[in-house]
């Protein structure tokens, strides 16, 4: 019996080792194919641009040539050579003139989304963050549509050229509590009309049902601990709406949902919860907990008075149910930078 058990363990170990070799080989093959595909499309774009320059072809004629090229290549080689794809290859070469700067960690579909962004610094941010956060194409599209870049800049309070350059070069760097805050948070994935009244408990339940999307919106390093987490002080029970843990900051994140305007009492309530977590819940290697009040409305001047003076990391930010207007966010950033 022992011998049979030992043989089973040997076979199981052998199967696991073979499985790992096959998985690694498949991943390597997929990466090689992806890198080759990107190089191929880059070279096609280069040929199209060089042909235009050599023969001094104007934009109108170029569009017609690409259309005819698409018909011929599609007939001979099949899918992948649509007019739109050929235009993307052309732009791919123009925007990344050194093929060495193209990352094999991103797919052609990622680059097609990135090429839509004309602002080079903004595109660099989304490129860096797609690699760092391992975003799928769907996640990348969502973050672009939700204006993540602009919201992160606005959350810094005082935007300057240094902030813009650092964000484009490094992506989201999380080293302190302020780095995880966005302005505003966007819950478009809940499918709630903008002006529809909603109870806090209903909003909480909807966020839990869409926890994967909510974690994406919160950002890197977030893990869901639970909702309505009980705190007991002198035999009186209190409940934190939602608790997360951020493995980068090594901190508990306590979130209180308010489907109304930020009020004075909100800060005191959440500060009490933070003190409890710091004393009763934190392990010896945990950093101080962070509190975020997510509210439907927030007056910036009133918020300064409400949130000032606490020893704990306490923040308040608005949430919205619809995607923010990009143009308005950009104007807001430009206004702050000009001031």
C-alpha positions in Angstrom: 0.0 0.0 0.0 2.8 2.4 0.9 4.6 1.5 -2.3 1.5 2.2 -4.3 1.1 5.5 -2.6 4.8 6.4 -3.2 4.4 5.5 -6.9 1.4 7.7 -7.2 3.3 10.6 -5.7 6.2 10.0 -8.2 3.7 10.1 -11.1 2.0 13.2 -9.7 5.3 15.0 -9.4 6.3 14.0 -12.9 3.0 15.2 -14.3 3.3 18.5 -12.6 6.9 19.0 -13.9 5.8 18.1 -17.5 2.8 20.4 -17.2 5.0 23.3 -16.1 7.4 22.7 -19.0 4.5 22.7 -21.5 2.9 25.9 -20.0 6.3 27.7 -20.1 6.9 26.6 -23.7 3.4 27.7 -24.8 3.9 31.1 -23.1 7.3 31.5 -24.8 5.9 30.6 -28.2 3.0 33.1 -27.7 5.4 35.9 -26.7 7.6 35.1 -29.7 4.6 35.1 -32.1 3.3 38.4 -30.6 6.7 40.1 -30.9 7.1 38.9 -34.5 3.6 40.2 -35.4 4.3 43.6 -34.0 7.6 43.8 -35.9 5.8 42.7 -39.1 3.1 45.4 -38.7 5.7 48.0 -37.9 7.7 47.1 -41.0 4.5 47.3 -43.2 3.8 50.7 -41.8 7.4 51.7 -42.5 7.1 50.6 -46.2 3.8 52.6 -46.6 5.3 55.8 -45.2 8.6 55.4 -47.1 6.6 54.9 -50.3 4.6 58.0 -49.7 7.8 60.0 -49.0 9.7 58.6 -52.0 6.8 59.3 -54.5 5.6 62.5 -52.8 2.1 61.1 -52.3 -0.4 63.5 -50.8 -2.9 62.4 -48.1 -5.8 61.9 -50.4 -3.9 59.7 -52.8 -2.4 57.8 -49.8 -5.9 56.9 -48.6 -6.8 55.6 -52.0 -3.6 53.5 -52.2 -4.2 52.0 -48.8 -7.7 51.1 -49.8 -6.5 49.3 -52.9 -3.7 47.7 -50.9 -6.2 46.4 -48.4 -8.3 44.8 -51.2 -5.3 43.0 -52.7 -3.7 41.8 -49.4 -7.0 40.7 -48.0 -7.8 38.6 -51.1 -4.3 37.0 -51.1 -3.5 36.7 -47.4 -6.8 36.8 -45.6 -7.8 38.7 -42.5 -5.7 41.3 -40.8 -5.3 43.7 -43.7 -8.4 45.8 -43.5 -8.2 49.5 -44.4 -8.4 50.5 -40.8 -5.6 48.0 -39.8 -3.3 49.3 -42.5 -3.9 52.9 -41.4 -3.0 51.7 -37.8 0.2 50.1 -39.1 1.2 53.3 -40.8 0.5 55.3 -37.6 2.3 52.6 -35.6 5.5 53.3 -37.5 5.1 57.1 -37.3 4.5 57.0 -33.5 7.1 54.4 -32.7 9.9 55.0 -35.2 12.3 52.9 -33.2 10.9 49.4 -33.2 13.0 48.6 -30.0 10.6 50.9 -28.1 7.7 48.6 -28.9 6.9 46.2 -26.0 6.2 42.6 -26.7 4.2 42.5 -23.5 1.4 44.3 -25.3 -0.7 42.9 -28.1 -1.5 44.5 -31.4 -5.0 45.1 -30.1 -3.5 47.1 -27.1 -1.5 49.2 -29.6 -4.6 49.9 -31.7 -6.3 51.4 -28.6 -3.1 53.4 -27.6 -2.7 54.8 -31.2 -6.1 56.6 -30.8 -4.5 58.8 -28.1 -2.7 61.8 -29.7 -1.2 63.2 -26.6 2.2 61.5 -26.3 2.5 61.8 -22.6 -0.9 60.5 -22.0 -0.3 57.6 -24.4 3.0 56.8 -22.6 1.2 56.6 -19.3 -1.4 54.1 -20.6 1.3 52.1 -22.2 3.4 51.9 -19.0 0.3 51.1 -16.9 -0.9 48.5 -19.3 2.4 46.7 -18.9 2.7 47.3 -15.1 -0.9 46.3 -14.3 -1.2 43.6 -17.0 -4.4 45.2 -18.3 -6.4 43.2 -20.8 -7.5 45.2 -23.9 -11.0 45.5 -22.3 -9.5 46.9 -19.1 -7.3 49.4 -21.1 -10.3 50.6 -23.0 -12.2 51.1 -19.8 -9.4 53.1 -18.1 -9.0 55.3 -21.2 -12.8 55.9 -21.4 -12.9 56.7 -17.7 -10.2 59.4 -18.1 -7.9 57.7 -15.5 -4.9 59.8 -16.5 -6.8 63.1 -16.0 -8.4 61.9 -12.8 -5.0 60.9 -11.3 -3.6 64.3 -12.1 -6.6 66.1 -10.6 -6.3 64.0 -7.4 -2.9 65.5 -6.8 -4.5 68.9 -6.1 -1.7 71.1 -7.6 -0.9 69.8 -11.1 2.4 70.8 -12.7 4.5 69.7 -15.6 6.6 67.5 -13.4 3.5 65.5 -12.3 2.6 65.1 -16.0 6.1 63.8 -17.0 6.4 61.5 -14.0 3.0 59.9 -14.7 3.9 59.4 -18.3 7.3 57.9 -17.5 6.5 55.7 -14.5 2.8 55.1 -14.6 1.0 54.9 -11.2 3.6 54.9 -8.5 2.0 53.9 -5.1 4.3 54.9 -2.3 2.0 56.9 0.0 -1.7 57.1 0.9 -2.4 60.0 -1.5 -1.3 57.9 -4.5 -4.4 55.7 -4.4 -6.9 58.6 -4.5 -8.8 59.5 -7.7 -10.9 62.5 -8.5 -13.7 61.4 -9.2 -14.2 57.7 -8.9 -16.3 56.3 -11.8 -18.9 53.6 -11.3 -20.3 53.5 -14.9 -20.1 49.7 -14.7 -23.1 49.7 -12.4 -25.3 50.9 -15.2 -27.1 53.5 -12.9 -28.6 56.6 -14.5 -26.8 59.8 -13.4 -29.7 61.4 -11.3 -31.3 58.2 -10.0 -31.5 58.3 -6.1 -29.9 55.3 -4.5 -29.7 54.1 -0.9 -26.2 53.6 0.5 -26.9 49.9 1.2 -28.1 49.4 -2.4 -24.9 51.1 -3.8 -22.8 48.8 -1.6 -24.6 45.7 -2.8 -24.1 46.7 -6.4 -20.4 47.3 -5.9 -20.0 43.9 -4.3 -21.8 42.3 -7.3 -19.3 44.1 -9.6 -16.3 43.6 -7.3 -13.9 42.8 -10.2 -14.7 46.1 -11.9 -14.6 48.0 -8.6 -11.2 46.6 -7.8 -10.0 47.8 -11.3 -11.3 51.3 -10.5 -9.7 51.3 -7.1 -6.3 50.6 -8.7 -3.2 48.4 -8.1 -2.7 46.2 -5.1 -6.3 46.2 -3.7 -7.8 43.0 -2.2 -11.4 42.8 -0.9 -11.7 42.0 2.8 -15.4 42.3 3.2 -18.5 44.6 3.7 -20.2 45.7 6.9 -17.2 44.8 8.9 -18.1 44.9 12.6 -16.3 47.1 15.1 -17.2 46.8 18.8 -16.4 49.7 21.2 -17.8 49.4 24.8 -20.3 46.7 23.7 -21.7 49.0 21.0 -21.4 47.6 17.4 -20.5 49.8 14.4 -20.0 48.7 10.8 -17.6 49.8 8.2 -19.2 49.8 4.8 -16.3 48.2 2.8 -12.8 47.1 3.9 -9.9 46.4 1.5 -6.3 45.7 2.0 -3.6 47.2 -0.3 -0.6 44.9 -0.5 1.6 47.6 -2.0 1.0 50.0 0.9 0.5 47.2 3.4 -2.5 49.1 4.8 -6.2 48.4 5.4 -8.4 50.7 3.3 -11.7 51.6 5.0 -14.4 53.0 2.6 -17.5 54.7 3.7 -20.2 55.2 1.1 -22.4 58.4 1.2 -25.0 58.9 -1.5 -25.3 62.5 -0.4 -23.0 65.5 0.1 -20.0 65.2 2.4 -20.9 66.2 6.0 -18.8 67.1 9.1 -19.9 64.0 11.0 -18.6 61.7 8.2 -14.9 62.4 9.0 -15.3 61.9 12.7 -17.1 58.6 12.1 -14.4 57.2 9.8 -11.6 58.5 11.9 -13.0 56.5 14.9 -12.9 53.3 12.7 -9.3 54.1 11.6 -8.2 54.4 15.3 -9.9 51.0 16.0 -8.2 49.3 13.1 -4.8 50.8 14.0 -5.1 49.5 17.6 -7.1 46.3 17.4 -6.8 44.9 13.8 -3.4 45.9 12.4 -0.6 43.3 12.6 2.9 44.5 13.7 4.1 44.9 10.0 0.9 46.7 8.8 1.1 50.4 8.1 -1.5 52.8 9.3 -5.0 52.2 7.8 -6.4 54.6 5.2 -9.9 56.0 5.2 -11.8 57.1 2.1 -15.3 58.7 2.1 -16.9 58.2 -1.3 -19.7 60.8 -1.6 -22.1 61.9 -4.2 -21.2 65.6 -3.7 -18.2 67.3 -2.2 -17.6 71.0 -1.7 -13.8 71.5 -1.9 -13.6 74.4 0.6 -15.8 72.7 3.1 -13.9 69.4 2.6 -10.6 71.1 3.6 -12.1 72.1 7.0 -13.8 68.7 7.5 -10.7 66.6 6.8 -8.0 68.8 8.3 -6.5 68.1 11.7 -6.7 64.3 11.9 -3.6 62.2 12.6 -4.9 59.4 10.3 -4.9 59.2 6.5 -8.4 60.4 5.8 -9.7 61.4 2.3 -12.9 62.3 0.6 -13.7 61.9 -3.1 -16.7 62.1 -5.3 -18.1 59.2 -7.2 -20.1 59.4 -10.4 -22.3 56.9 -12.3 -21.4 58.1 -15.8 -18.1 58.5 -17.6 -16.7 62.0 -17.0 -16.4 64.5 -19.8 -12.8 64.3 -21.0 -12.7 67.9 -22.4 -13.9 69.3 -19.1 -11.3 67.4 -17.1 -8.5 68.5 -19.5 -9.7 72.2 -19.2 -9.6 71.8 -15.4 -6.0 70.5 -15.5 -4.9 73.3 -17.9 -6.6 75.9 -15.6 -4.7 74.6 -12.5 -1.4 74.5 -14.5 -1.8 78.0 -15.8 -2.6 79.3 -12.3 
